[in-house]
Amino acid sequence: MKRFYDRVGTQASDGGWQVTLDARGIKTVGSASQIVPTPALAAALAEEWDIEGEEIDPAAFPMRDMADYAIDVVTPARADIAAKLVAYADTDTLLYRADPDEPLYARQQELWEPIVAAFEAREGIALKRVSGIIHTLQDKAALAKLEARLSALDAFTLAGLEAMTTLAASLTVALSAVEAEADPLALWQAASLEEEWQADQWGRDLEAEDRRARRQADFLRACEFVHLAREAP
């Protein structure tokens, strides 16, 4: 697609902020006004438009896609998204450990246990750890508390959390990564421990490495999206 605009800007609009192309506010894929909660997020969206050359690459707008998803999909279905995310607690990667006599177990304990313990302390819940692959349901009261917490979040935070949770296969990691003092890269690396362990044991494949790198970039971008959406004006 040819570039069809000259000037990119942002403006305050209806209690939020909006990207403008030649002074006209843009819309979402679903034709709603693309109004985001902070000027920081609007600036990031504007940058995606501004750096395009004569030809527009539709794949070069990951922040815009998340904003559209938050507005068009998450906003009318926040409770459904919260319930979907809570379901990950029953299969959370960080809760399923190797058998205690396996070398991987010690590394999981070292890397994962501090993350899970800190998460439990913040959320005021207790989660079951499992050795092996037998599926174990978490306590219903803990899940209900997590669902209430997620249901209270805004659509932009939920959109980013959904992407992060899916990529990491861990709600624990996703919610930990959006804490103010979090280290998102370290948390992603923790979620990727088993993949990295297998790669170290059996050798690395270039295609698999490329996939992991793309997933890492997507995770970090989704985390940045959440932080930008929460940033004070």
C-alpha positions as CSV (number, residue, x, y, z in Angstrom):
1,M,0.0,0.0,0.0
2,K,1.3,3.5,-0.9
3,R,1.7,6.0,1.9
4,F,-1.4,8.2,1.9
5,Y,-0.5,10.8,4.5
6,D,2.2,13.4,5.1
7,R,2.0,14.4,8.7
8,V,1.6,12.2,11.8
9,G,0.6,13.7,15.2
10,T,-1.4,13.0,18.3
11,Q,-4.2,14.9,20.0
12,A,-6.3,14.8,23.1
13,S,-9.7,13.3,22.3
14,D,-12.7,12.1,24.4
15,G,-10.8,11.6,27.6
16,G,-7.9,9.9,25.9
17,W,-5.4,10.4,23.1
18,Q,-5.5,9.7,19.4
19,V,-3.1,9.4,16.5
20,T,-3.8,11.8,13.6
21,L,-2.8,11.5,10.0
22,D,-2.9,14.8,8.3
23,A,-4.9,16.1,11.3
24,R,-7.5,13.4,11.1
25,G,-8.0,10.9,13.9
26,I,-7.5,7.3,12.9
27,K,-10.0,4.4,13.5
28,T,-9.6,0.8,14.5
29,V,-10.1,-2.2,12.2
30,G,-13.6,-2.3,13.7
31,S,-14.2,1.4,12.7
32,A,-14.2,2.7,16.3
33,S,-12.2,5.8,17.1
34,Q,-8.7,4.6,18.2
35,I,-8.5,6.4,21.5
36,V,-5.9,5.2,23.9
37,P,-5.5,6.1,27.6
38,T,-2.1,7.9,27.7
39,P,-0.1,10.2,25.5
40,A,2.9,7.8,25.9
41,L,1.0,5.1,24.2
42,A,-0.4,7.5,21.5
43,A,3.2,8.6,20.8
44,A,4.3,4.9,20.3
45,L,1.4,4.3,17.9
46,A,2.3,7.5,16.1
47,E,5.9,6.4,15.7
48,E,4.8,3.3,13.8
49,W,3.0,5.5,11.3
50,D,5.8,8.1,11.1
51,I,8.7,5.7,10.3
52,E,6.9,4.2,7.3
53,G,8.4,5.1,3.9
54,E,6.6,5.4,0.5
55,E,5.3,1.9,0.9
56,I,3.3,0.9,4.0
57,D,4.1,-2.5,5.5
58,P,0.9,-3.8,7.2
59,A,3.1,-6.0,9.5
60,A,4.9,-3.0,10.9
61,F,2.2,-2.0,13.3
62,P,2.2,-4.4,16.3
63,M,1.3,-1.6,18.8
64,R,-1.6,-0.5,16.6
65,D,-2.8,-4.1,16.3
66,M,-2.8,-4.4,20.1
67,A,-4.6,-1.1,20.6
68,D,-7.3,-2.2,18.0
69,Y,-7.7,-5.5,19.8
70,A,-8.1,-3.8,23.1
71,I,-10.8,-1.5,21.8
72,D,-12.7,-3.8,19.4
73,V,-12.4,-7.1,21.1
74,V,-11.5,-6.8,24.8
75,T,-13.6,-3.7,25.7
76,P,-16.9,-5.5,25.1
77,A,-15.7,-8.8,26.6
78,R,-13.5,-8.0,29.6
79,A,-15.1,-10.6,31.8
80,D,-14.6,-13.3,29.1
81,I,-10.9,-12.3,28.6
82,A,-10.4,-12.4,32.4
83,A,-11.9,-15.9,32.6
84,K,-9.7,-17.1,29.7
85,L,-6.6,-15.8,31.4
86,V,-7.4,-17.4,34.8
87,A,-7.7,-20.7,33.1
88,Y,-3.9,-20.5,32.5
89,A,-3.3,-20.8,36.2
90,D,-4.2,-24.5,36.1
91,T,-1.5,-25.1,33.5
92,D,1.0,-22.4,34.4
93,T,4.5,-23.4,33.2
94,L,6.1,-22.3,36.4
95,L,3.9,-24.6,38.5
96,Y,4.8,-27.8,36.7
97,R,8.2,-29.0,37.7
98,A,10.4,-32.0,36.7
99,D,10.6,-35.0,39.1
100,P,12.8,-34.1,42.1
101,D,15.6,-36.6,41.1
102,E,16.0,-34.9,37.6
103,P,18.7,-32.2,37.2
104,L,16.2,-29.9,35.6
105,Y,14.2,-29.8,38.9
106,A,17.0,-28.0,40.8
107,R,17.2,-25.3,38.2
108,Q,13.4,-24.9,38.1
109,Q,13.4,-24.5,41.9
110,E,16.2,-22.0,41.8
111,L,14.7,-19.8,39.0
112,W,10.9,-20.4,39.3
113,E,10.3,-20.6,43.0
114,P,11.2,-17.0,43.9
115,I,8.9,-15.8,41.1
116,V,6.0,-17.9,42.2
117,A,6.5,-17.1,45.9
118,A,6.6,-13.3,45.2
119,F,3.5,-13.6,43.1
120,E,1.6,-15.5,45.8
121,A,2.6,-12.8,48.3
122,R,1.4,-10.0,46.1
123,E,-1.9,-11.6,45.2
124,G,-2.6,-13.1,48.6
125,I,-3.1,-16.6,47.3
126,A,-1.4,-20.0,47.5
127,L,-0.7,-22.1,44.3
128,K,0.0,-25.8,44.0
129,R,3.3,-26.9,42.5
130,V,3.3,-30.2,40.6
131,S,6.1,-32.6,39.8
132,G,5.5,-34.4,36.5
133,I,2.9,-33.8,33.9
134,I,-0.3,-34.9,35.7
135,H,-2.8,-32.0,35.5
136,T,-3.7,-30.5,38.8
137,L,-6.5,-28.1,39.4
138,Q,-5.7,-25.0,41.5
139,D,-7.8,-24.0,44.5
140,K,-11.1,-22.4,43.4
141,A,-10.8,-19.6,46.0
142,A,-7.4,-18.7,44.6
143,L,-8.7,-18.7,41.0
144,A,-11.7,-16.6,42.0
145,K,-9.4,-14.0,43.6
146,L,-7.3,-13.9,40.4
147,E,-10.3,-13.5,38.2
148,A,-11.6,-10.7,40.3
149,R,-8.3,-9.0,40.0
150,L,-8.2,-9.4,36.3
151,S,-11.8,-8.3,35.8
152,A,-10.9,-5.0,37.4
153,L,-8.2,-4.2,34.9
154,D,-8.7,-1.9,31.9
155,A,-9.0,-3.3,28.4
156,F,-5.5,-2.2,27.3
157,T,-3.8,-3.9,30.2
158,L,-5.9,-7.1,29.6
159,A,-5.0,-7.1,25.9
160,G,-1.3,-6.9,26.7
161,L,-1.6,-9.5,29.4
162,E,-3.4,-11.9,27.1
163,A,-0.6,-11.7,24.6
164,M,2.1,-12.2,27.3
165,T,0.3,-15.1,29.0
166,T,-0.2,-16.9,25.8
167,L,3.4,-16.5,24.7
168,A,4.9,-17.5,28.1
169,A,2.2,-20.1,28.9
170,S,2.2,-18.5,32.3
171,L,-0.2,-16.1,34.0
172,T,2.3,-15.9,36.8
173,V,5.0,-14.5,34.5
174,A,2.7,-12.1,32.7
175,L,1.3,-10.5,35.8
176,S,4.7,-10.4,37.3
177,A,6.1,-8.6,34.2
178,V,3.7,-5.7,34.4
179,E,4.8,-4.8,38.0
180,A,6.5,-1.5,38.2
181,E,9.9,-2.8,39.2
182,A,9.8,-6.0,37.1
183,D,12.5,-7.3,34.8
184,P,10.5,-8.5,31.8
185,L,13.4,-10.1,30.0
186,A,14.4,-12.1,33.0
187,L,10.8,-13.3,33.5
188,W,10.6,-14.3,29.8
189,Q,13.9,-16.2,30.2
190,A,12.4,-17.9,33.2
191,A,9.3,-18.9,31.2
192,S,11.6,-20.3,28.5
193,L,13.8,-22.4,30.9
194,E,12.6,-25.8,29.7
195,E,13.1,-24.9,26.0
196,E,16.5,-23.5,26.7
197,W,17.4,-26.6,28.8
198,Q,16.4,-29.0,26.0
199,A,18.3,-26.9,23.4
200,D,21.4,-27.0,25.6
201,Q,21.0,-30.8,26.0
202,W,20.3,-31.7,22.4
203,G,21.7,-28.9,20.3
204,R,20.3,-25.7,18.8
205,D,18.3,-25.4,15.6
206,L,18.5,-22.1,13.7
207,E,14.8,-22.1,12.9
208,A,13.8,-22.8,16.5
209,E,16.2,-20.1,17.7
210,D,14.6,-17.6,15.3
211,R,11.1,-18.6,16.6
212,R,12.2,-18.1,20.2
213,A,13.7,-14.7,19.3
214,R,10.4,-13.6,17.7
215,R,8.4,-14.8,20.6
216,Q,10.7,-13.0,23.0
217,A,10.3,-9.7,21.0
218,D,6.5,-10.1,21.0
219,F,6.4,-10.7,24.7
220,L,8.6,-7.7,25.5
221,R,6.5,-5.5,23.2
222,A,3.3,-6.6,24.8
223,C,4.8,-5.7,28.2
224,E,5.9,-2.3,26.9
225,F,2.3,-1.8,25.6
226,V,0.9,-2.4,29.1
227,H,3.4,0.0,30.7
228,L,2.8,2.7,28.1
229,A,-1.0,2.3,28.6
230,R,-0.6,2.8,32.3
231,E,2.0,5.6,32.2
232,A,1.0,8.9,33.9
233,P,0.4,11.8,31.5
